[in-house]
Amino acid sequence: MHSFTSDDLIQFVYNEASIQKTAAIKVALETDWSLRDKYDEILSAHQSLGTKIFSPRQEVIDKILEYAEKSVNHLSHHI
């Protein structure tokens, strides 16, 4: 029996696993209750993420832009 990692299960949940690995995980999930528990946890976390879009505060964006401007000005003076 193959032992699957959390990374394997994450690939499976996101449909990024190979066809062979996907098939093997499906079979294993039917008989390996420990693996099924891990899978359920990962699936639950995936579903709780949903489609929420997170954005940084405007203050953070302004600081990044300020830093980028300083960096460009610094580089242009050394060319």
PyMOL Python script that loads the backbone (N, CA, C, O; Angstrom):
from pymol import cmd

cmd.read_pdbstr("""\
ATOM      1  N   MET A   1       0.836  -1.187   0.000  1.00  0.00           N
ATOM      2  CA  MET A   1       0.000   0.000   0.000  1.00  0.00           C
ATOM      3  C   MET A   1       0.880   1.250   0.000  1.00  0.00           C
ATOM      4  O   MET A   1       1.873   1.323   0.724  1.00  0.00           O
ATOM      5  N   HIS A   2       0.512   2.203  -0.800  1.00  0.00           N
ATOM      6  CA  HIS A   2       1.260   3.453  -0.937  1.00  0.00           C
ATOM      7  C   HIS A   2       0.870   4.406   0.190  1.00  0.00           C
ATOM      8  O   HIS A   2      -0.300   4.485   0.565  1.00  0.00           O
ATOM      9  N   SER A   3       1.848   5.125   0.726  1.00  0.00           N
ATOM     10  CA  SER A   3       1.512   6.136   1.736  1.00  0.00           C
ATOM     11  C   SER A   3       1.556   7.501   1.056  1.00  0.00           C
ATOM     12  O   SER A   3       2.540   7.861   0.410  1.00  0.00           O
ATOM     13  N   PHE A   4       0.486   8.238   1.213  1.00  0.00           N
ATOM     14  CA  PHE A   4       0.375   9.541   0.581  1.00  0.00           C
ATOM     15  C   PHE A   4       0.633  10.635   1.601  1.00  0.00           C
ATOM     16  O   PHE A   4       0.276  10.509   2.772  1.00  0.00           O
ATOM     17  N   THR A   5       1.252  11.697   1.145  1.00  0.00           N
ATOM     18  CA  THR A   5       1.566  12.836   2.001  1.00  0.00           C
ATOM     19  C   THR A   5       0.426  13.857   1.931  1.00  0.00           C
ATOM     20  O   THR A   5      -0.483  13.749   1.107  1.00  0.00           O
ATOM     21  N   SER A   6       0.503  14.829   2.804  1.00  0.00           N
ATOM     22  CA  SER A   6      -0.464  15.930   2.755  1.00  0.00           C
ATOM     23  C   SER A   6      -0.359  16.660   1.421  1.00  0.00           C
ATOM     24  O   SER A   6      -1.367  17.103   0.870  1.00  0.00           O
ATOM     25  N   ASP A   7       0.862  16.785   0.901  1.00  0.00           N
ATOM     26  CA  ASP A   7       1.047  17.435  -0.401  1.00  0.00           C
ATOM     27  C   ASP A   7       0.320  16.669  -1.504  1.00  0.00           C
ATOM     28  O   ASP A   7      -0.278  17.277  -2.392  1.00  0.00           O
ATOM     29  N   ASP A   8       0.367  15.343  -1.450  1.00  0.00           N
ATOM     30  CA  ASP A   8      -0.358  14.527  -2.431  1.00  0.00           C
ATOM     31  C   ASP A   8      -1.852  14.811  -2.358  1.00  0.00           C
ATOM     32  O   ASP A   8      -2.523  14.953  -3.380  1.00  0.00           O
ATOM     33  N   LEU A   9      -2.360  14.892  -1.132  1.00  0.00           N
ATOM     34  CA  LEU A   9      -3.795  15.138  -0.957  1.00  0.00           C
ATOM     35  C   LEU A   9      -4.195  16.536  -1.411  1.00  0.00           C
ATOM     36  O   LEU A   9      -5.282  16.730  -1.954  1.00  0.00           O
ATOM     37  N   ILE A  10      -3.318  17.504  -1.190  1.00  0.00           N
ATOM     38  CA  ILE A  10      -3.594  18.868  -1.650  1.00  0.00           C
ATOM     39  C   ILE A  10      -3.643  18.902  -3.172  1.00  0.00           C
ATOM     40  O   ILE A  10      -4.525  19.531  -3.755  1.00  0.00           O
ATOM     41  N   GLN A  11      -2.694  18.224  -3.814  1.00  0.00           N
ATOM     42  CA  GLN A  11      -2.719  18.130  -5.281  1.00  0.00           C
ATOM     43  C   GLN A  11      -4.014  17.473  -5.751  1.00  0.00           C
ATOM     44  O   GLN A  11      -4.608  17.892  -6.745  1.00  0.00           O
ATOM     45  N   PHE A  12      -4.443  16.448  -5.032  1.00  0.00           N
ATOM     46  CA  PHE A  12      -5.675  15.745  -5.364  1.00  0.00           C
ATOM     47  C   PHE A  12      -6.878  16.686  -5.246  1.00  0.00           C
ATOM     48  O   PHE A  12      -7.722  16.731  -6.142  1.00  0.00           O
ATOM     49  N   VAL A  13      -6.955  17.427  -4.155  1.00  0.00           N
ATOM     50  CA  VAL A  13      -8.072  18.347  -3.923  1.00  0.00           C
ATOM     51  C   VAL A  13      -8.126  19.424  -5.011  1.00  0.00           C
ATOM     52  O   VAL A  13      -9.209  19.805  -5.453  1.00  0.00           O
ATOM     53  N   TYR A  14      -6.971  19.910  -5.436  1.00  0.00           N
ATOM     54  CA  TYR A  14      -6.912  20.964  -6.450  1.00  0.00           C
ATOM     55  C   TYR A  14      -6.857  20.419  -7.881  1.00  0.00           C
ATOM     56  O   TYR A  14      -6.636  21.170  -8.831  1.00  0.00           O
ATOM     57  N   ASN A  15      -7.061  19.102  -8.024  1.00  0.00           N
ATOM     58  CA  ASN A  15      -7.024  18.448  -9.343  1.00  0.00           C
ATOM     59  C   ASN A  15      -5.695  18.667 -10.065  1.00  0.00           C
ATOM     60  O   ASN A  15      -5.658  18.865 -11.279  1.00  0.00           O
ATOM     61  N   GLU A  16      -4.605  18.627  -9.294  1.00  0.00           N
ATOM     62  CA  GLU A  16      -3.273  18.817  -9.875  1.00  0.00           C
ATOM     63  C   GLU A  16      -2.445  17.537  -9.836  1.00  0.00           C
ATOM     64  O   GLU A  16      -1.299  17.525 -10.285  1.00  0.00           O
ATOM     65  N   ALA A  17      -3.012  16.473  -9.310  1.00  0.00           N
ATOM     66  CA  ALA A  17      -2.292  15.192  -9.244  1.00  0.00           C
ATOM     67  C   ALA A  17      -2.359  14.512 -10.603  1.00  0.00           C
ATOM     68  O   ALA A  17      -3.289  14.735 -11.378  1.00  0.00           O
ATOM     69  N   SER A  18      -1.364  13.682 -10.880  1.00  0.00           N
ATOM     70  CA  SER A  18      -1.372  12.927 -12.126  1.00  0.00           C
ATOM     71  C   SER A  18      -2.564  11.976 -12.150  1.00  0.00           C
ATOM     72  O   SER A  18      -3.167  11.703 -11.112  1.00  0.00           O
ATOM     73  N   ILE A  19      -2.896  11.482 -13.315  1.00  0.00           N
ATOM     74  CA  ILE A  19      -4.014  10.544 -13.455  1.00  0.00           C
ATOM     75  C   ILE A  19      -3.769   9.300 -12.609  1.00  0.00           C
ATOM     76  O   ILE A  19      -4.685   8.801 -11.955  1.00  0.00           O
ATOM     77  N   GLN A  20      -2.536   8.800 -12.621  1.00  0.00           N
ATOM     78  CA  GLN A  20      -2.199   7.602 -11.857  1.00  0.00           C
ATOM     79  C   GLN A  20      -2.324   7.854 -10.355  1.00  0.00           C
ATOM     80  O   GLN A  20      -2.887   7.037  -9.627  1.00  0.00           O
ATOM     81  N   LYS A  21      -1.799   8.986  -9.900  1.00  0.00           N
ATOM     82  CA  LYS A  21      -1.864   9.305  -8.476  1.00  0.00           C
ATOM     83  C   LYS A  21      -3.307   9.530  -8.043  1.00  0.00           C
ATOM     84  O   LYS A  21      -3.711   9.091  -6.967  1.00  0.00           O
ATOM     85  N   THR A  22      -4.080  10.210  -8.877  1.00  0.00           N
ATOM     86  CA  THR A  22      -5.494  10.448  -8.569  1.00  0.00           C
ATOM     87  C   THR A  22      -6.231   9.130  -8.378  1.00  0.00           C
ATOM     88  O   THR A  22      -6.989   8.965  -7.423  1.00  0.00           O
ATOM     89  N   ALA A  23      -6.005   8.198  -9.288  1.00  0.00           N
ATOM     90  CA  ALA A  23      -6.663   6.889  -9.194  1.00  0.00           C
ATOM     91  C   ALA A  23      -6.235   6.164  -7.923  1.00  0.00           C
ATOM     92  O   ALA A  23      -7.067   5.575  -7.234  1.00  0.00           O
ATOM     93  N   ALA A  24      -4.946   6.205  -7.612  1.00  0.00           N
ATOM     94  CA  ALA A  24      -4.434   5.513  -6.419  1.00  0.00           C
ATOM     95  C   ALA A  24      -4.993   6.145  -5.138  1.00  0.00           C
ATOM     96  O   ALA A  24      -5.322   5.431  -4.192  1.00  0.00           O
ATOM     97  N   ILE A  25      -5.099   7.456  -5.105  1.00  0.00           N
ATOM     98  CA  ILE A  25      -5.643   8.131  -3.923  1.00  0.00           C
ATOM     99  C   ILE A  25      -7.113   7.776  -3.744  1.00  0.00           C
ATOM    100  O   ILE A  25      -7.563   7.533  -2.624  1.00  0.00           O
ATOM    101  N   LYS A  26      -7.863   7.747  -4.841  1.00  0.00           N
ATOM    102  CA  LYS A  26      -9.286   7.386  -4.758  1.00  0.00           C
ATOM    103  C   LYS A  26      -9.467   6.004  -4.140  1.00  0.00           C
ATOM    104  O   LYS A  26     -10.339   5.804  -3.295  1.00  0.00           O
ATOM    105  N   VAL A  27      -8.641   5.055  -4.564  1.00  0.00           N
ATOM    106  CA  VAL A  27      -8.718   3.694  -4.016  1.00  0.00           C
ATOM    107  C   VAL A  27      -8.333   3.701  -2.544  1.00  0.00           C
ATOM    108  O   VAL A  27      -9.004   3.084  -1.717  1.00  0.00           O
ATOM    109  N   ALA A  28      -7.255   4.397  -2.222  1.00  0.00           N
ATOM    110  CA  ALA A  28      -6.767   4.428  -0.843  1.00  0.00           C
ATOM    111  C   ALA A  28      -7.779   5.082   0.099  1.00  0.00           C
ATOM    112  O   ALA A  28      -7.913   4.662   1.248  1.00  0.00           O
ATOM    113  N   LEU A  29      -8.489   6.101  -0.374  1.00  0.00           N
ATOM    114  CA  LEU A  29      -9.460   6.789   0.463  1.00  0.00           C
ATOM    115  C   LEU A  29     -10.625   5.887   0.868  1.00  0.00           C
ATOM    116  O   LEU A  29     -11.284   6.129   1.879  1.00  0.00           O
ATOM    117  N   GLU A  30     -10.869   4.857   0.080  1.00  0.00           N
ATOM    118  CA  GLU A  30     -11.953   3.932   0.387  1.00  0.00           C
ATOM    119  C   GLU A  30     -11.610   2.974   1.522  1.00  0.00           C
ATOM    120  O   GLU A  30     -12.511   2.428   2.159  1.00  0.00           O
ATOM    121  N   THR A  31     -10.328   2.763   1.784  1.00  0.00           N
ATOM    122  CA  THR A  31      -9.933   1.756   2.782  1.00  0.00           C
ATOM    123  C   THR A  31      -9.068   2.291   3.910  1.00  0.00           C
ATOM    124  O   THR A  31      -9.028   1.696   4.987  1.00  0.00           O
ATOM    125  N   ASP A  32      -8.377   3.396   3.689  1.00  0.00           N
ATOM    126  CA  ASP A  32      -7.452   3.927   4.694  1.00  0.00           C
ATOM    127  C   ASP A  32      -8.134   5.077   5.433  1.00  0.00           C
ATOM    128  O   ASP A  32      -8.196   6.200   4.933  1.00  0.00           O
ATOM    129  N   TRP A  33      -8.648   4.780   6.633  1.00  0.00           N
ATOM    130  CA  TRP A  33      -9.424   5.770   7.380  1.00  0.00           C
ATOM    131  C   TRP A  33      -8.557   6.917   7.887  1.00  0.00           C
ATOM    132  O   TRP A  33      -9.045   8.039   8.025  1.00  0.00           O
ATOM    133  N   SER A  34      -7.304   6.663   8.163  1.00  0.00           N
ATOM    134  CA  SER A  34      -6.398   7.729   8.583  1.00  0.00           C
ATOM    135  C   SER A  34      -6.188   8.714   7.427  1.00  0.00           C
ATOM    136  O   SER A  34      -6.207   9.930   7.616  1.00  0.00           O
ATOM    137  N   LEU A  35      -5.992   8.169   6.247  1.00  0.00           N
ATOM    138  CA  LEU A  35      -5.838   9.013   5.056  1.00  0.00           C
ATOM    139  C   LEU A  35      -7.128   9.785   4.803  1.00  0.00           C
ATOM    140  O   LEU A  35      -7.098  10.963   4.447  1.00  0.00           O
ATOM    141  N   ARG A  36      -8.256   9.115   4.990  1.00  0.00           N
ATOM    142  CA  ARG A  36      -9.559   9.764   4.787  1.00  0.00           C
ATOM    143  C   ARG A  36      -9.727  10.944   5.742  1.00  0.00           C
ATOM    144  O   ARG A  36     -10.254  11.986   5.353  1.00  0.00           O
ATOM    145  N   ASP A  37      -9.280  10.786   6.996  1.00  0.00           N
ATOM    146  CA  ASP A  37      -9.352  11.882   7.961  1.00  0.00           C
ATOM    147  C   ASP A  37      -8.514  13.074   7.503  1.00  0.00           C
ATOM    148  O   ASP A  37      -8.962  14.219   7.566  1.00  0.00           O
ATOM    149  N   LYS A  38      -7.285  12.792   7.038  1.00  0.00           N
ATOM    150  CA  LYS A  38      -6.413  13.865   6.538  1.00  0.00           C
ATOM    151  C   LYS A  38      -7.062  14.565   5.350  1.00  0.00           C
ATOM    152  O   LYS A  38      -7.072  15.793   5.255  1.00  0.00           O
ATOM    153  N   TYR A  39      -7.605  13.748   4.443  1.00  0.00           N
ATOM    154  CA  TYR A  39      -8.268  14.285   3.254  1.00  0.00           C
ATOM    155  C   TYR A  39      -9.441  15.177   3.651  1.00  0.00           C
ATOM    156  O   TYR A  39      -9.595  16.272   3.110  1.00  0.00           O
ATOM    157  N   ASP A  40     -10.263  14.723   4.582  1.00  0.00           N
ATOM    158  CA  ASP A  40     -11.415  15.509   5.025  1.00  0.00           C
ATOM    159  C   ASP A  40     -10.985  16.847   5.614  1.00  0.00           C
ATOM    160  O   ASP A  40     -11.636  17.866   5.382  1.00  0.00           O
ATOM    161  N   GLU A  41      -9.889  16.850   6.377  1.00  0.00           N
ATOM    162  CA  GLU A  41      -9.374  18.100   6.946  1.00  0.00           C
ATOM    163  C   GLU A  41      -8.929  19.058   5.847  1.00  0.00           C
ATOM    164  O   GLU A  41      -9.249  20.246   5.880  1.00  0.00           O
ATOM    165  N   ILE A  42      -8.192  18.533   4.875  1.00  0.00           N
ATOM    166  CA  ILE A  42      -7.698  19.368   3.773  1.00  0.00           C
ATOM    167  C   ILE A  42      -8.862  19.880   2.938  1.00  0.00           C
ATOM    168  O   ILE A  42      -8.882  21.047   2.546  1.00  0.00           O
ATOM    169  N   LEU A  43      -9.825  19.019   2.665  1.00  0.00           N
ATOM    170  CA  LEU A  43     -10.986  19.419   1.882  1.00  0.00           C
ATOM    171  C   LEU A  43     -11.789  20.490   2.621  1.00  0.00           C
ATOM    172  O   LEU A  43     -12.264  21.445   2.008  1.00  0.00           O
ATOM    173  N   SER A  44     -11.937  20.332   3.915  1.00  0.00           N
ATOM    174  CA  SER A  44     -12.657  21.319   4.718  1.00  0.00           C
ATOM    175  C   SER A  44     -11.946  22.672   4.678  1.00  0.00           C
ATOM    176  O   SER A  44     -12.587  23.712   4.521  1.00  0.00           O
ATOM    177  N   ALA A  45     -10.638  22.653   4.820  1.00  0.00           N
ATOM    178  CA  ALA A  45      -9.860  23.896   4.755  1.00  0.00           C
ATOM    179  C   ALA A  45      -9.999  24.541   3.380  1.00  0.00           C
ATOM    180  O   ALA A  45     -10.166  25.756   3.272  1.00  0.00           O
ATOM    181  N   HIS A  46      -9.930  23.735   2.347  1.00  0.00           N
ATOM    182  CA  HIS A  46     -10.069  24.228   0.977  1.00  0.00           C
ATOM    183  C   HIS A  46     -11.434  24.884   0.779  1.00  0.00           C
ATOM    184  O   HIS A  46     -11.534  25.954   0.179  1.00  0.00           O
ATOM    185  N   GLN A  47     -12.468  24.247   1.278  1.00  0.00           N
ATOM    186  CA  GLN A  47     -13.814  24.784   1.119  1.00  0.00           C
ATOM    187  C   GLN A  47     -14.021  26.048   1.950  1.00  0.00           C
ATOM    188  O   GLN A  47     -14.753  26.949   1.541  1.00  0.00           O
ATOM    189  N   SER A  48     -13.379  26.116   3.114  1.00  0.00           N
ATOM    190  CA  SER A  48     -13.539  27.308   3.946  1.00  0.00           C
ATOM    191  C   SER A  48     -12.840  28.514   3.334  1.00  0.00           C
ATOM    192  O   SER A  48     -13.212  29.655   3.608  1.00  0.00           O
ATOM    193  N   LEU A  49     -11.825  28.266   2.504  1.00  0.00           N
ATOM    194  CA  LEU A  49     -11.162  29.371   1.815  1.00  0.00           C
ATOM    195  C   LEU A  49     -12.109  30.005   0.812  1.00  0.00           C
ATOM    196  O   LEU A  49     -12.110  31.220   0.613  1.00  0.00           O
ATOM    197  N   GLY A  50     -12.911  29.162   0.188  1.00  0.00           N
ATOM    198  CA  GLY A  50     -13.888  29.659  -0.772  1.00  0.00           C
ATOM    199  C   GLY A  50     -13.242  30.498  -1.847  1.00  0.00           C
ATOM    200  O   GLY A  50     -12.138  30.209  -2.306  1.00  0.00           O
ATOM    201  N   THR A  51     -13.925  31.512  -2.229  1.00  0.00           N
ATOM    202  CA  THR A  51     -13.417  32.397  -3.286  1.00  0.00           C
ATOM    203  C   THR A  51     -13.163  33.794  -2.745  1.00  0.00           C
ATOM    204  O   THR A  51     -13.215  34.775  -3.487  1.00  0.00           O
ATOM    205  N   LYS A  52     -12.891  33.881  -1.461  1.00  0.00           N
ATOM    206  CA  LYS A  52     -12.608  35.181  -0.870  1.00  0.00           C
ATOM    207  C   LYS A  52     -11.361  35.772  -1.510  1.00  0.00           C
ATOM    208  O   LYS A  52     -10.381  35.075  -1.771  1.00  0.00           O
ATOM    209  N   ILE A  53     -11.423  37.054  -1.750  1.00  0.00           N
ATOM    210  CA  ILE A  53     -10.266  37.762  -2.307  1.00  0.00           C
ATOM    211  C   ILE A  53      -9.779  38.724  -1.235  1.00  0.00           C
ATOM    212  O   ILE A  53     -10.538  39.551  -0.729  1.00  0.00           O
ATOM    213  N   PHE A  54      -8.526  38.603  -0.905  1.00  0.00           N
ATOM    214  CA  PHE A  54      -7.942  39.450   0.120  1.00  0.00           C
ATOM    215  C   PHE A  54      -7.109  40.536  -0.531  1.00  0.00           C
ATOM    216  O   PHE A  54      -6.379  40.282  -1.490  1.00  0.00           O
ATOM    217  N   SER A  55      -7.218  41.727  -0.016  1.00  0.00           N
ATOM    218  CA  SER A  55      -6.455  42.853  -0.530  1.00  0.00           C
ATOM    219  C   SER A  55      -5.705  43.508   0.619  1.00  0.00           C
ATOM    220  O   SER A  55      -6.212  43.587   1.738  1.00  0.00           O
ATOM    221  N   PRO A  56      -4.488  43.980   0.334  1.00  0.00           N
ATOM    222  CA  PRO A  56      -3.746  44.674   1.387  1.00  0.00           C
ATOM    223  C   PRO A  56      -4.363  46.045   1.656  1.00  0.00           C
ATOM    224  O   PRO A  56      -5.074  46.598   0.817  1.00  0.00           O
ATOM    225  N   ARG A  57      -4.079  46.574   2.829  1.00  0.00           N
ATOM    226  CA  ARG A  57      -4.533  47.930   3.156  1.00  0.00           C
ATOM    227  C   ARG A  57      -3.853  48.920   2.214  1.00  0.00           C
ATOM    228  O   ARG A  57      -2.759  48.659   1.712  1.00  0.00           O
ATOM    229  N   GLN A  58      -4.497  50.039   1.981  1.00  0.00           N
ATOM    230  CA  GLN A  58      -3.940  51.067   1.096  1.00  0.00           C
ATOM    231  C   GLN A  58      -2.588  51.557   1.612  1.00  0.00           C
ATOM    232  O   GLN A  58      -1.694  51.867   0.825  1.00  0.00           O
ATOM    233  N   GLU A  59      -2.442  51.625   2.937  1.00  0.00           N
ATOM    234  CA  GLU A  59      -1.179  52.049   3.544  1.00  0.00           C
ATOM    235  C   GLU A  59      -0.027  51.140   3.102  1.00  0.00           C
ATOM    236  O   GLU A  59       1.071  51.624   2.827  1.00  0.00           O
ATOM    237  N   VAL A  60      -0.266  49.859   3.034  1.00  0.00           N
ATOM    238  CA  VAL A  60       0.764  48.904   2.625  1.00  0.00           C
ATOM    239  C   VAL A  60       1.123  49.122   1.158  1.00  0.00           C
ATOM    240  O   VAL A  60       2.299  49.130   0.794  1.00  0.00           O
ATOM    241  N   ILE A  61       0.113  49.297   0.329  1.00  0.00           N
ATOM    242  CA  ILE A  61       0.358  49.539  -1.096  1.00  0.00           C
ATOM    243  C   ILE A  61       1.173  50.813  -1.279  1.00  0.00           C
ATOM    244  O   ILE A  61       2.120  50.838  -2.065  1.00  0.00           O
ATOM    245  N   ASP A  62       0.808  51.872  -0.556  1.00  0.00           N
ATOM    246  CA  ASP A  62       1.533  53.142  -0.659  1.00  0.00           C
ATOM    247  C   ASP A  62       2.998  52.988  -0.260  1.00  0.00           C
ATOM    248  O   ASP A  62       3.880  53.560  -0.901  1.00  0.00           O
ATOM    249  N   LYS A  63       3.260  52.220   0.796  1.00  0.00           N
ATOM    250  CA  LYS A  63       4.652  52.014   1.239  1.00  0.00           C
ATOM    251  C   LYS A  63       5.459  51.239   0.194  1.00  0.00           C
ATOM    252  O   LYS A  63       6.631  51.537  -0.033  1.00  0.00           O
ATOM    253  N   ILE A  64       4.835  50.254  -0.437  1.00  0.00           N
ATOM    254  CA  ILE A  64       5.520  49.485  -1.480  1.00  0.00           C
ATOM    255  C   ILE A  64       5.845  50.383  -2.662  1.00  0.00           C
ATOM    256  O   ILE A  64       6.952  50.339  -3.199  1.00  0.00           O
ATOM    257  N   LEU A  65       4.875  51.198  -3.065  1.00  0.00           N
ATOM    258  CA  LEU A  65       5.106  52.110  -4.191  1.00  0.00           C
ATOM    259  C   LEU A  65       6.181  53.140  -3.861  1.00  0.00           C
ATOM    260  O   LEU A  65       7.004  53.480  -4.711  1.00  0.00           O
ATOM    261  N   GLU A  66       6.171  53.629  -2.636  1.00  0.00           N
ATOM    262  CA  GLU A  66       7.183  54.598  -2.196  1.00  0.00           C
ATOM    263  C   GLU A  66       8.572  53.951  -2.231  1.00  0.00           C
ATOM    264  O   GLU A  66       9.532  54.566  -2.694  1.00  0.00           O
ATOM    265  N   TYR A  67       8.675  52.730  -1.749  1.00  0.00           N
ATOM    266  CA  TYR A  67       9.950  52.019  -1.753  1.00  0.00           C
ATOM    267  C   TYR A  67      10.427  51.791  -3.191  1.00  0.00           C
ATOM    268  O   TYR A  67      11.606  51.970  -3.496  1.00  0.00           O
ATOM    269  N   ALA A  68       9.506  51.398  -4.062  1.00  0.00           N
ATOM    270  CA  ALA A  68       9.867  51.158  -5.462  1.00  0.00           C
ATOM    271  C   ALA A  68      10.365  52.436  -6.121  1.00  0.00           C
ATOM    272  O   ALA A  68      11.339  52.411  -6.874  1.00  0.00           O
ATOM    273  N   GLU A  69       9.700  53.552  -5.840  1.00  0.00           N
ATOM    274  CA  GLU A  69      10.120  54.825  -6.414  1.00  0.00           C
ATOM    275  C   GLU A  69      11.517  55.211  -5.935  1.00  0.00           C
ATOM    276  O   GLU A  69      12.346  55.659  -6.727  1.00  0.00           O
ATOM    277  N   LYS A  70      11.775  55.039  -4.645  1.00  0.00           N
ATOM    278  CA  LYS A  70      13.106  55.342  -4.100  1.00  0.00           C
ATOM    279  C   LYS A  70      14.169  54.457  -4.741  1.00  0.00           C
ATOM    280  O   LYS A  70      15.268  54.916  -5.051  1.00  0.00           O
ATOM    281  N   SER A  71      13.831  53.190  -4.934  1.00  0.00           N
ATOM    282  CA  SER A  71      14.790  52.257  -5.535  1.00  0.00           C
ATOM    283  C   SER A  71      15.114  52.649  -6.964  1.00  0.00           C
ATOM    284  O   SER A  71      16.274  52.597  -7.371  1.00  0.00           O
ATOM    285  N   VAL A  72      14.107  53.041  -7.730  1.00  0.00           N
ATOM    286  CA  VAL A  72      14.326  53.446  -9.118  1.00  0.00           C
ATOM    287  C   VAL A  72      15.165  54.717  -9.156  1.00  0.00           C
ATOM    288  O   VAL A  72      16.095  54.828  -9.955  1.00  0.00           O
ATOM    289  N   ASN A  73      14.836  55.679  -8.288  1.00  0.00           N
ATOM    290  CA  ASN A  73      15.597  56.924  -8.253  1.00  0.00           C
ATOM    291  C   ASN A  73      17.045  56.656  -7.857  1.00  0.00           C
ATOM    292  O   ASN A  73      17.960  57.264  -8.414  1.00  0.00           O
ATOM    293  N   HIS A  74      17.258  55.768  -6.918  1.00  0.00           N
ATOM    294  CA  HIS A  74      18.602  55.429  -6.467  1.00  0.00           C
ATOM    295  C   HIS A  74      19.384  54.780  -7.614  1.00  0.00           C
ATOM    296  O   HIS A  74      20.550  55.108  -7.832  1.00  0.00           O
ATOM    297  N   LEU A  75      18.763  53.889  -8.321  1.00  0.00           N
ATOM    298  CA  LEU A  75      19.435  53.232  -9.448  1.00  0.00           C
ATOM    299  C   LEU A  75      19.733  54.206 -10.577  1.00  0.00           C
ATOM    300  O   LEU A  75      20.799  54.135 -11.187  1.00  0.00           O
ATOM    301  N   SER A  76      18.818  55.106 -10.862  1.00  0.00           N
ATOM    302  CA  SER A  76      19.021  56.042 -11.978  1.00  0.00           C
ATOM    303  C   SER A  76      20.173  57.011 -11.687  1.00  0.00           C
ATOM    304  O   SER A  76      20.804  57.503 -12.622  1.00  0.00           O
ATOM    305  N   HIS A  77      20.453  57.290 -10.429  1.00  0.00           N
ATOM    306  CA  HIS A  77      21.556  58.166 -10.078  1.00  0.00           C
ATOM    307  C   HIS A  77      22.901  57.455 -10.192  1.00  0.00           C
ATOM    308  O   HIS A  77      23.940  58.112 -10.259  1.00  0.00           O
ATOM    309  N   HIS A  78      22.899  56.128 -10.216  1.00  0.00           N
ATOM    310  CA  HIS A  78      24.137  55.366 -10.277  1.00  0.00           C
ATOM    311  C   HIS A  78      24.434  54.834 -11.678  1.00  0.00           C
ATOM    312  O   HIS A  78      25.376  54.064 -11.870  1.00  0.00           O
ATOM    313  N   ILE A  79      23.646  55.238 -12.629  1.00  0.00           N
ATOM    314  CA  ILE A  79      23.879  54.744 -14.005  1.00  0.00           C
ATOM    315  C   ILE A  79      24.671  55.738 -14.785  1.00  0.00           C
ATOM    316  O   ILE A  79      24.968  55.507 -15.957  1.00  0.00           O
TER     317      ILE A  79
END
""", "prot")
cmd.dss("prot")
cmd.show_as("cartoon", "prot")
cmd.util.cbc("prot")
cmd.orient("prot")
